[in-house]
């Protein structure tokens, strides 16, 4: 089955203004996803890693990409197609609490 990487963006303000019942349903949906095999996690502070021409590793604290909303979390899910992946993530906390979720189809390969 195809795999998808999802990136959730959201902030405390959007979360707090979302009705508690909606948040509770979204967290229950997350729990269902995890119990069915999704890999999910809350984002912590990132580092950037570079090794140009394999000449030496450079590590820089902080994210490379920027957004109006902070990255809140990540998930790896399975879905039949992009439409099903969209349906699945449309019920997660970032999607319902005034944030956004990106869905990236994951092409099988040797790495990046």
N, C-alpha and C positions, 0 to 999 in steps of 0.2 A: 504494500500500500504506500502511496506517496507520502513523503514527510514534508513538514512545513516548520520553519522557524518563525516564531511570533515575537514581536517586541512591543511591549506595552509602555505607553507614555502617560503620565498623569501626575497631578500634584495634590497635596492635602486639601487645598481649597475646593477643588472639584469633587473630591471624595466626600468631604464633610457636608457639602450642600446636596448630596444625593440622598434620597430617603433611605432610612435604615433597612426597610424591607427589601429594597432593590439591591443594596450592598450585600445583605445576608444571602439573597438568592444568587448573586454573582459569586460569592465565596463558596457557596454550596456547589455551584457549577464547577469552580476550580477544583474542589475536592473530588468531584466525580471524574473530571479529566485525569487527575493524578491517579485515582484508583483504576482507571482504564488504561494506564500506561504512559500518559503524557509526562514529560520531564519539565518541571516548572521551578522557577526560582525568582527571588527578589534581587534586583540589581544592587550591587555595592559599588564602591569606588573602582573605576577601571584604570588600567595602564595601557599605554601604546607600546608595541614592540616592533622594532625595525631591525633588519640585518642586511643592509644594502650590499649586494654582491658578495654576500656571506663573509663580509670583512670585519664584522664585530657587532654584537648586539647592543642596540640603543633602547633604553626604556625611559619613557616619559610618563609622569603621573597625569591622569586626567583623560577625558574622552576626546576622541578625534572628531566625531560628528556633533553638531549642536542642534538644538530644537527649542521651541518656545516652552515645551513641557519637559521635565526631566524623565529619563528612562526609569521606569518603575520595576520592570521585570521582563523575563524571557520565558519562552516555553518552546518545546519541540513536540509537535503533535502529528498524528497520522490522520489523514482524511482521504476520501475517494478522489477528490478534485479540489480546485481552488474554491469553488462555490460552497462545498461542504466545510472547508476550513474557515471561510468567512462566517458561515452560520455558527460554527462552534465558538469562534472568538467574539462574536457579537454579544455574547452573554457574560463575558469576563469582567472583573471590576474596572479595568481601565476603559473599556468600551462604554460601560453604562455610567461611569462616574465622571463624565465630561472630559475624558482623555481620548486617546486614540490607540489603536493596535495596528501595527504593520504586519502583514502576512507575506513571508518570503518562501516561495517554493524552493525546496532543497533538491538540487540535481545531484544524483549519486556521482561520486568521482573519487579521485585519490587525495583530495585535500586542497588546501589553498595556501 
